[in-house]
Amino acid sequence: MSITHDAPATAEALLSDGTTVTIRALRPTDHDAVLALHSSRMSDESRRMRFFGVSRRAPELAADRLCAPPREGFWTLAALVGDELTGVVEAQTIEGHPSRAELAVAVADDWHRRGVATLLIEHLVHVVRGHGITWIEADALAGNTAIHQVFGDLGLPVHRTLEQGEVRIRVPLDESDEHYRSTVDERGRSADIASLAPLLRPRSVAVVGASRRPGSVGHTVLLKIRDGGFAGPVWAVNSHAEEVAGTPAYPSVAMLPAVPDLALLAVPAAAVPGVAEECGQAGVRALAVLTAGLDHTQARLLLNSCRRHSIRLLGPNCLGLALTDPNCRLDANFGAAPPMPGSAGIAVQSGGVGIALIARISALGIGVSSFVSLGDKYDVSGNDLLQWWESDHRTDLALLHLESFGSPRAFSRTARRVSRRMPILTVDAGRSAAGRRGAASHTAAAATPTVTRQALFTQAGITATHGIADLVEAAALLHAQPLPGTPGKIGILSNAGGIGILAADACTETGMTVPQLAAPLVAKLLANLPGGANAVNPVDTTPAVSPDEVRSCIDELANSGAVDAILVCLTPTALTVDPARDPLRGLLDGPARRSRPVAAVVIDQDVPVRFLESADGGRIPAYADPQAAARALAHARDRARRLAEPQGEEMPATGCDRERAEALVADFLVQHPDGGWLDPANTSALLESYGLPMVRSVWAKDDQSAVLAAGALGPLGHQGFVALKAYWPGQLHKSDVGAVRTGLAGEDEVRQAFRAFQNRFGERMTGAVVQPMAAPGVELFAGMAQDAVFGPLVLFGMGGTTTDLLDDRVARLAPLTDQDIHAMITTLRGTPLLFGYRGMPAVELEAVEDLLARLSRLACDLPQLTDADLNPLIAGPAGVTCVDARLRLEPRRTYDPYLRRLRRLPDTGTATVQ
């Protein structure tokens, strides 16, 4: 029994075998399909397990209940593969217990053990949580091992009680349950890898649109596949030819002798949706669309066909891919020469960047495990590739060029995990406004704010470089050498003083240090060097140094513990003409990998970076420029620091009243459907609901009420003073327009200040806020913004009226871990002020940490809070207090970043290929 797609699907996700399934609410029109599911598509034993008996009316009653019009306290979801209903789940609020819901699930027999029930329950948990359900309960027969395993593997705590052969299952729904999140992620990872196998390990390939014209895309790709050593069947699809370049051709995909795992499409844009649908009907499981220039309708039809037929889609507008696995060697792209086999995984959006990157990496001598051109990235993304490389047992270095992020929070979670196992390097594209415009027009994706993207890279442990050259230079060091120590102390050895000084400057400019060496070590070094040498650091060996002396000095530095990495800088001299006297031999005669990483600067080499092969067959990266070597060492040091840090846990924020905050938000948005800035009273109330320390404030509508408020608050203020702040709707920066008066004492000063505001601002002023003056302290800033793509971003830095001028701020994506908060507090230029600077008292850091944890929790709990500006925060030994805040609310739906679902193109509903 089929179900028609007459409305957009709620979500699409992957089953455990990689099949794409649509999850949506049931409708009255689904009645016949639901009845068939419970009758003809379930065995007597399955129905007995579901209904605790074999009543003939049970399927009909279930269909009537599940397909009734929507009602309060009852939820249903269906899982569909194409138009086939595979399973349903329902939940009903338990009478007298509005926070508990009874759950039941049913899956067609031929869809058992493929993850249908688990996925349905995950999505139902998401739905009922949004309606205040904190527990789900279910009854099951003791012998129903399948459903007991589903609940047991769910990842949530399960409580069971046995009563007369029936088991009562109770599951608490804790939104912050990290074990559940990790379990869901692992299920998603496993399903993702299964779905990618036809694309990244295909057994057979077809090129659709393989032209007989040499130089065309289809013709080129077909030749490269055939000549590249692909071991499986290769077919051409061309309706006007019986063979193309010696390969049999067929008029359509349906006419192929067998169903290919992967089809590469090189057809006109208008033909792409129809060909994709034909591939889906034939059973193809992966498409690489090389065609560019699809319009919105064509894009929607293409993606809908792929989802309906469980096809993973690469592109469109991509170069293709290249795989070097000995069991699946496939060169299916129209780029340059095929990459050499190796262990680097490469994924790029820009075809030009991909061609350049493969050329640079290949010239360097780093082989590739898989190269994937993502193109416009409708489906397969960098997140998919990271998960594939994590499990392919070949890749140990990931190189990315991503111009946009469709699911950045999923990408961040994956990258955090994968970066612990291998270096992940990326080109930070679109740092400038012009660059972001280019990225958007090139990929038809929204531009990503620089600060948000950098926060993503930092928290995910990704090495972000500033260009292809920087990426290749860093990759050379990370691929061939061990990581340095975390302090980043560099020992420099050079045969010419000038190059050593340049190297020292470059290392210092990248945040590393070139420490002066201790006297005993200096003596050991000088004992191995010619007369006139200097061994303070940089170590100037003089041009007369021999290869043996160079090797001895490197060994001494590596074994001393005084430095974390060694940079050997060599320049040609008249003394190095004799190969036996070339100091480079001293570097290469020893082992390539020592206890400390070693890099070289060879000033006369004709390439930016290359590998030098040592006597033991290892490799040492050599750079033409000291600055390039220093950048690579700094990237390696940063990676070492990230790996040395614990992964971090979300900091608790106790005592938060989410229910009160949500009620305030709901009330405000009812009165202001388009959103807006909160007034002072609502601002204070929202912050107080999350325990954020707002200074006591009293609203004054006239000068007399201001005087009374000052009388009550004055004794609470520093030295008895109060502050007065004029307010009107839409107000932005009070200080810029002179709407703040501080240090007021006595009735006359308060009254005069209020009247002065009235004279200045006139009728737009609706009143003023009276506050006790805060004690002196360090002025800080904290805030958050809801990014439409990345989610909530928390900012922290030096505050006050000069916060924008100083621009001393750091940002992290929420939720913040304890490690995130520690980094935010300790990486500011103004951090010394927090620890007591030149006799100033130190700030209570625990209070600052607690404030950031609460702000993070507030940002995650309330997606309607789009902007928060707490400035200034006055921090001192007694804690931290917010003396001014601005909050903005907008109508937004809650988004669960942990829910398993495939990304959809903007404004794509379902569609049918005619």
N, C-alpha and C positions, 0 to 999 in steps of 0.2 A: 504494500500500500504506500503510495507516495504522498508527499506533503508539498503544496505549492509555496513558492517563495514570493509572497505578495507584500512583504514588509522587510525592512532592513533587519539583519541578524544582530543579536546582542553581541556575540563574540565568536571568533573562530580560533581553534586551538588544535594541538596535535595529540593524537592518541599514542600509546606506548610504541606502536609499530610504525609511527610516522604518518598515519592517515590523518587527513584534515577533517575536523568535525565542527559543525556549527552548533553553538549553544544559544538557545533562545527560549522565551516563555511559550507555553502551550496556548493554543487558541481554540475557539469553538469549532473551527473548520478542521481541526486535527482529530476529531472524534473517531473517525473510521480507522485512521492509522494507529491510534492508541488502542482501540479495541483489538485490532489485528495483532498488535505487539503482545497483548496479554493473553491472547487465545491461540491463534495459529502459529505464532513465532516463539512461544514458550512451551516447553514440555510439561506434562502433568507434574513431574517432580519439581520443576522450576516454579510452577504456579502454587504448589503446596508450600514450598519454602517462602513464597511471597505472601500468600493469603492465609497460611496456617491451615489449609484445607483444600478441597477440590470442588468448591461450589461452582456450578456452571454460570451463575449470575455474577461472580466476582469480577471477571474482565469487563462486563458491561457497566457494572457499578463504578469500577475504577475509571473507565473512560468518561462516564457522566461527571464524576467528581473532578477529574483532572482538566476536562475541557469546558467546564462551566465558566461563565463570565467572571472576570477578576473580582475578588472580594477581600475584605479586610482580614489580615492575619492568615492568609493562605497563599502559598507561592508554589509555582511549578516551573520546571525547566525541561527542555527536550534536547537530545543530542541527535543531530542528523548528519549523515554522510551523503553528500549530494541531496537527493530528495528522499533518502531512506531513513526512516526513524529507527535508531538503534537502541535508545534507552530514554527513560524519564525518571525524574526525581520530584518529590513533593514534600512540603513542610507545612504544618498547621500549628498555630499557636495553641499551647495547652491551656485549657480553661482554668482560670484562677491563677495562672502563672504567665503573665504577659511577656516575660523575658526568656521563656522556654518554648521550644517548638519540637513537635513530633515529626520525624523524617521517615520516608520510605522510598526505595529505589527499585527499579525493574529494568533489566537489560535483555534484549533478544538473545536467544541461545547462541546464535551464530556469531555474536559479537562479544561473547565472554572472553575474559583474560586478555583484553586489549586496552584496558584502562578506562572504559566508558563510565562505569559507576564512580570511580575515583574522581574523574574530571567533573562529572555532574555534581558530586558532593562539594568539591572545591568551589565551584561557581555558586552553588546554593548557599554555602557558608558566607561567601561574599555578599550575597543578596540579603540574607536575614540579619547579618551584622548591621547593615545599614538601617534596619528597622528595630534595632535595640535588642535583638535576640542574643543572649549570652551563653545559652546551652542548647544543644540539640540532643534529642533522645530518640531511641528506636527500639522496637521489639524484634527479636529474631529467634527462630528455633535453635536449640543447642546444636543440632546437626547441620546448620547452615554454615559450613566452613567458609564458603566463598565470601559471604557478607562480613563474617568475623575477621577475615583476612583484610578485606577492604578497610574496615575501621582500624584494625591494628596497624596497617601500613600508612594510614592517613597522615601521621606526623603530629597529631594532637593527643593529649592524654585521654585515655579511654577507661571508664569505670563500668564494670559489669556486675550484675546481680542475677542469680539463677532462681527462678520461681516456677515450679511445676513444669519443667521441660522448656520453658521460655526464658530467654536472656534479655534483661533490660539493659540497654547500652546508653550511657550518658557521657557526653563529650562537652567539656567547657571550651568556649570560643574566646581565647585570649588573643587579641589583635597583635600583641607584642611578642608572641611566642616565636622565638628565633629558631627553635627546632622545627616547627611547622614550616616556617619560611624556607629553611634550608632543605627540608624534605621536598617541598613543592619545586624548588629550584632544581634539585637533582632529578625529579621526574621530568621536568621540562628539558633538562640537558639531555637525558637519555632519549626522549622522544625526538628532540631536534636532530641528534646524531643519526637516528634511524631514518628520519625523513631526508637527510642529506646524502645518504649512500648512493642513490641513483645519479646524483649530480657529481659527487666527488670520488666515487668509485664505480663508474658505470661499466657494465659488461657488454653493452652494445650501444652504437651511436648512429643517429641519422642527421644529415645536413639538409634542411628544408630550404629550398631556394638556391641549391647548388647550380650555379650558372656554368655554361660551357665557355664563357668569356674569361680568358686569363686576366688576372688582376682584379676581378670582382671579389667581393667579400666572401660569398658562398664558395666560389671556386678555390680561393686561397685557403680557406679553412679546411675544405675537403682534402686538398693536397697535403696540408700540414698534418692532418690526422693520419692519412694513409702513410706518409713518409716518416712520421714520427714514431712508428713502432707500436701503435695500438694493436693489441692482440685479439680483440673481439671483432664481431661483424661491424662493418661500416657501410651505410647505405646513403645514396643520394636521392632526394625527392625533387623531380623536375618534370612537369607535365608535358614538356616539349622535347624530351630527349630520352633515349633508352640507356645511354651511359654518359657519364661526365668524368673526364680525365681517367678513363679506364675503370671507373667504378660503376656498377650497375645502378641505373636510375629508375625510379618508379613514379607514376603520375600523382600519387597522393600517399599520405601516411597510412591510410587505411589499406592500401595495396601492398605495403611492405610484407616481406615473407615472415617477419616476426615483429613483435613489439619492442622498439628500442627503449632502453632505460633513459637515455638522454637524447633530446632533439635540440639542435641548434637552428635557430630561425634567422634567415637572411632574406626576408621577403619585404615588399613595400609595407609601410606603416598601416595602410588601410586593410591589408590582408592579414595582419598579425592576429587580431581577435579570432577570426574564423579558423586560422591554422591552429591556434592554441586550443580551441574547442574540439577540433578534429583530433588533435593529439590526445586530449583528455578522454574522448570517447574510445580511442584505440587502446588506452591503458598506459600511455607514457607517464612517467613519474617525475621527470625533471626537464625543464626548458631553460635554454640560454638564449635570450632574445638579443641579437646583435643589432637589430634595427633601431634607428633613432627617429625622433620627430613624432611620436605618438601624441595625439591630442587627448583631452581629458576623457572623452567618451571611449576612445580606443583603449586608453589605460585602464579604465574601470572594467570594460568587458574582458580584457586580458586577465586582470587579476581575479575577477570573479570566476572565470573558467578554471583558472589554476586552483582556486580554493575549492570549487565544486568537485573537481576531479582529483584532489589530493596531489597536486603537482607543486614541487618547489621551483620557484622562478628566479633565475639570475638575470639581472638587467631590468628593463631594456637599456639600449644605448650603451652596451658594454663591448669590450674587446673579445670576451670569451674567457677561457681558462686554460691552464697548463698544469698537468699532474705528472710527477716523476716517480711515483711509487713503482717499484719493480713489477708488482702484480697488476698495475694499471697505469701504464705510461701513455698519456694523452696530451697532445699538443693541439688544442682546439681553440685557437685564437688567431686574429689577423694582425698581431703585433710583429715585433722583430724576431730575432733568432730565439729558438727555444732555450729556456734556462737549463743550466747544468743541474743534475740531481744533488740534493743536499737536504738541509734541515731547517731552512728558513721558510716560514709561511708568509706570503705577501697578499694583501687585499687592498685594493685601491678603488676609488670612485672615478678618478680621472684616467682615461686611457693613456694620455700623454705622459702623465706622471708614472703610470705603470711601466710603460716602455722604457722611460729613463731610469727607473729604479732597477728593473731587471738588468739593464745594460751596466749600471754601476756595480751592482752586487756581483754579477757574473765576472766583470773585469777584476774585481777584488779577489774573487775565488771563493765566495760563499755560495753554496748550492741552494736550491729551492726545493722544498717538499711539495708545495702547491702554490700556484699563482692564480688569483681570482679577481677578475675585473667586475666590480659591483655595478658600475653604470649608475642608472637612476634609482637603483636599490628599492624597487617596489616590494620585494620580499626578502631574499637572502641578504644578510647584512654582516657587518663586522662582528657583531655578537655571535652569529651562527658560526663564522669561521673560527673565532677564538675557542668555541666549544668543540669544534671538530679537531683543531690542532691539539687541544688539551688531551685528546684521547686517541690520536692517530699513531702514537708510539714512534713518530719520526721527527716531529717538529720541536725544536728547542729555542726558536727565536721568531717572534711575530713582528712583522713590519706592516703598518697601516697608513693609509692616506684617506681620511674621511672628511668630507666637506659638510656633512649634516648628520644628525642623529634622529632616528625615528623613535627609538625606545631607550633613551639615555640611562634611565634607572636600571633597566635590565642589563644594558651594556656595562654599567659601572659594577654591578654585582658580579657579573661574569669576569670582568677584567681584574677585580680585586682578587678573585680566586686564582685565575690563570697566571697573573703576574707574580704570584708566589712560586710558580714552577718554572717560568721562563721570562726573559725580558720581553716587554711589549713596547715597541717604539712607534711613534707616530709623528707625522708632520703637522704642526699646529697651523692649519690653513685658515685663512680669513681673519687674521689678527687685526687688520685695519678695516675701516669702514668701506674703503674701495674693495678690499679683498673679500669682505662679506657680501658685497653686492655681486661680485663675480661668482662667488660660490653659489648664491641663490639662483642666478640666471643659468649657471652651468648645470645644476642638478635639479632645478625646479623644486628646491627645498627652502624652507624658511632659514634666514640667517640666524646664526647662533651667537649670543653675546660673548665677547672674549672672556670676561671674568668668570662666567658660568662654566664655559668649556674648560678653562684652566683649573677650576675647582674640581671638575669631574676627573681630569687627568691626574691631578695630585692625589685625590682620595682613592682612585683606582690603582695607583701604583704604576701609571703609564709614564714612560719617558717621552716627554713632548719636546721635539726639536723644531728649529726654525726654518728648516728647508731640507731638500733632498741631500745636499752635501753634508749637512750636520747629522742627518739620520744615518747616512752610510758611514761616516766617521765614527759615530758612537757604536754602531753595529759591529764594526771591525774590532773594537776593543772588547765589547761585551761578549762577542762570539769566541774570541781567542784567548782571553786572559781572565784570571780570577778577579773577583771584586776587591777593591781597596778597603782599607779600614775606614770606619765612618768619620773620624775627625777630618780626613782629607789633607793630611800632611804629605807634601811632595818633596822627594829628594831629586835634585836635578844634577845631572852629570854632563858636562860639555867639554869639547876640545877647543872651544873658542869662547872667550869671555862674553862677547857681545850677544851671541845666540843664547847663552845661558841667562843673561839678564832679560832678554825678550821673553824667554820661557817663564822666568819667575814672575814677570809682570802679568803675563797671560794667566798664570795659575791664580795669582792674587785677585785679578779682576773677575774670575769666575767663583770667588768665595772660598778658595782653598788657601792653605798656608804653605810657606816655604820656610820651615823652622831653622834656626841656627843650630848646628850640630854640636853636641857635647864634646868637650876637649878629648876624652879618651877615644871617641870615634874618629875625630879629626886626625889624631895621631896615627891611628891604624890606616886611615886612607892615605895620608901623606907618605907613610912608609911604603906604599905600593905605587907611588906616583913619581914622575920626574921632578927634578929640582925646579923651583919657581911655581909649582902648583899651589892652588888655594883650595882648601877643603871645608870652608865654613858652611856653604850651601847658598847659591849654587856651587857645585864642586867644579872648579876650573882645572882640568887635567893638563892644560897646555897642548899645543899641536904635536908635541914630541911624544905623546903617550903611545904605548904599544898595545896591541890587542890583549896580551895577557894582563896588562895593568888595568885595562878597561874592565875585563871580566872580574878581576879581583875586587875592584871598587864596587861593581854591581852586587857581587856576593856579599861584601861587607855591609852595604846599605840594606839589602834585603833581609839579612839576618840580624840586624842591629835592633829592630823594633822601634827605631827612631822615626821612621817614615811609613806611610801607608801605601805609597806607590812610587815608582821610579821612572823618571823621564830622561832618556839618554839623547842628547842633542849633538849631532855631528855635522861638521861642515868640511868640505874638501879643502885640503891644503897641498902645498908642494910635497909635504912629507908623506901624503897618503897615496901618491902615485904608485908606489910599490905595493902590490896586493898584500904582501907579507906584513906591511906596516899599517894596513887599513884598520883603523880602530873598530870599524863595523864588524870585523871578524871576532873581536872580543865579545861583542853582543851575541853573535850567532853561534860561537863555539860552545856556549853554555846552554843549559836547558831553557826552553821557551817559557815554561810556567814555573815560576818560583813561588816563594811564600807571599810575595807581594807582586802585583801586576807591574809589568814593564812595557813601556811604549817608547818609541823612538821618534825623533825629528831628524830627518835627512834632508837638509836644506836644498840640495841640488836635484832631488828626484823630480821627474817630469809629470807625476800624477799626484793628486791631492792626498791619497792614502793608498797604501799597498801593504801586503803581508811580506815580511821577511821570514824565510824558513830557517830554523835553527838546526843544529847538528842532530838533535833528537827527533826531528820531523815536525816539531811544533811550530807555531806561527806567532810572530810579534808584529803588531801594527806599527807602520812607519808613516809619519805625516810630513808633508812638505812645509807646513806652517806651525809654529808653536801654539798659536791661538786655537787651531783645530785640535791639536793634541790636548790642550788644556780643557776645551769644551767636552771632549770625549771622556776625560778623567773625571770631570765634574758630574757628568751624567752617571758614570759608574759609581761615584761616591754617593750620589742621591739614591740610586737603587740600593746600595748597601745599607743606607740608613733606613729606607723603608722596610727592607727585609729584617733588620734588627729590631724594629718596633713590633710590639704585639699587635694583633689585628684590631683590637679595640672593641669595646662594647658600648651600646647606646647608654648614655648616662640617664639614670632614673630622675624623674621630676615628680616627686610625691606631692599629694594634696591638691592636684589640679582638678578643677570642677568643670569637666568637659560639657556636661549636660547644661549647666548654667550658661556657659559660653555659647553653645549651639542655640539655646533659646534666645539669647541676646542677638545673635547674628540673624536668626530667622525673623525676629520682630523688626529689626532694622530694615531687612530686605523687603518685608511686606510694605513698609512705609516708603521705601526708596527702591523700587524694582530695578532701576538701572545701577544701583550701588552709589557709593559716595564716601566721603571722609566722615568719620565718627566725630560727634561733638565731644567736648572735654569730659562730660559725665559718663558717657558710654565708653569712651577710651579708658578711663580709670577702671570702670567696672569690668571690662574685658581683660585688662591686664591683671587685675586683682584675682580674677577667676583662675588664673594660672600661677598665682603667687609671685608675679613680677613686681618688684619693689617700687611702686609709684609713690612719690611724696604726697602727703595729704593735701587735697585741694578742695576749695569751697567756691561754688559758683555765686557770682554777685551780679544782679541785674541792674543795680544802680549804685550811686556813691554811698548811700547809707548802709546798704547791705555789705558793701566792700569794707566799710569801717568796722561793722560788727564782726565780719569774718576775720579781719586783721586783729581785732581785740582778742578773739578766741585762739588764733593761730600764732600770734606774735611770740608768746612765751616758748613756743616749740621751735622757733627759728633760731638760726645762729645769731647770737648777741641780740635776740629780740626783734630782728628785722624780718620783713615779709617782702614778697615779690608780687607784682600785679601784672597780669598779661591780658591784653585786650583780645577778644575773639569775635569772629564772624564766620558764617559758613563759607567753605572754599578757601579758607586762609591757608597759606603755605608757610613761608619762613617769617616768623614773627619779628625776629631781630632785624631783618632787612628793611622792614617798613616802620620800625620804631614802635612796635606794639608790646614792648617789655620794659618794665621799670623794676629795678632791684634796690635792695637796701633801704626800704621805706620803713619809717618808724613814726608812730603817733598818728592820731586821727587826721590831722591837717594834711600831712604828706600823702596819706592814702587817698583822701577825698580829692586833693588837688590833682593827683595823678590820674584818678578815674575821670575827672572832668576834662583834663587835658586830652585824654583818649577820645572822649565824646566830641570835643571840638575838632579834633584832627580827623577822625574817621567817620563822623556823622551817623547817619541812620543805618549804615551797613553793620555797625558794631552792635551785637546783640547782648553783650555783657562782658564780664571779665572773670578771670580765675585768680583767686588769692591763694598763695602758698607760703609756708614758712621758708625762710632762706636756709638752704643747705649749707652745712659746714664746708670749708674749703677742702679740696681733694683733687685727684686727677680726673680731668674731663674725658670721658670715653663716649663712644658711639656704638650702638648695636641696632641692627635692623634685619628685615627679611623682605624678600620679594618672591612672588609666585611666578616662575618662568613657565610659559605655556607648554614648553617641550620638556624641560629638565625638572620641573617641580619646584619645591621651595628651596630658596637659597638664603643662607644666614650670613650676615656681614658683621664684622667687628673691627673696631679701630679707635684711633684717637678722635675725640669728639670736640664739641663746642662750636662756636661760630666759624672757626677756621678749619673744620673737618674736610671740606672740599678742597681748600687751598693746600692743606698738608697732604691729603690723599694717602694717608697711612692706614690702609685697611686691608683686611684679608677676608676671603669668602670661602665657604664650604657648603656643599649640598646637604640638606637635612634628609634623614635624621642624623644628628651629630653623635659620634662616638666620643669616649673619653680621650682618645688619641687626637681626634679632630679638634676638640676644645683646647687641649694642651698646645697643639700646634698654633691655633689661632692666637692664643695669649702670648706665646713666646717668639713669634716670628715678626712682630711689628718693629719698625724702627724705634718706636717709643716704648718698647717693652721695659727698658731699664727704669722708667718712671714707676712701673708697677711694683718693682722690687725695692724701692727706696733709692732715690737718686740724689746725691750730694746733700745728704742729711735729711731729706724728706722722708716721712714715714712710709713704710711699705703698705701696699693695698692688701686687703683680705682677699686672696686669690680664690679661696673656696666660694666666696659670694659671687665673684665674677663667673666662675665655672657653673655655678648653680643657675645664674641668670641665663647663660647661653643654652644650658640644657632645657630650661623652661621655654625659652623662645623657640628652640628647635621643635619641642613637643607641640607648642601652640601652632607653629607653621604647618606641621604635618596633620594635626587634627582638624584644622579649619582651612580647607582650600579656598574658601570665600575671602579669607584675609589675604589680599593681594599685595599690600604694602604695609610695612611697619617701620617706623623711624623713632627710635628711642635716643634722643639727643638733646641735651647732654645727660649722660650718666655720671654722677659724682661718686667716685670710688675712693675709699680711705681705709684706715685700720679697722673701723667699725662696720664695714660692709659697703654696699653699693646702693644708690638710690637714683631712680629716674625722676628728673625734674621737668621733663617735657617729652611728649610723645604724640605721634600722629599715626592713625590707623585708617586704612581704607578697605572697605568691603565691596565685593562684586558678586553677582550671582554666578556660581560655578558648581559643577557636579563633582562629587567625591570620586577620586581616581585611586584605585588600589594598584600600586606598582608591582605587587607580588602575585597578582592573578595571572594565571597562564592564559595567554591569548596571542594571536598573531596580529601584527600591525596592519592597519587598513589605510588606504589612501584617503586624504581629506575628502569629505562629501561623497564617499562611495557607498551607495546602497547596493542591494542585490540587482542583478540584471540577467537577462537571458539573451544568449546569442541566437538571433533569428536564423 
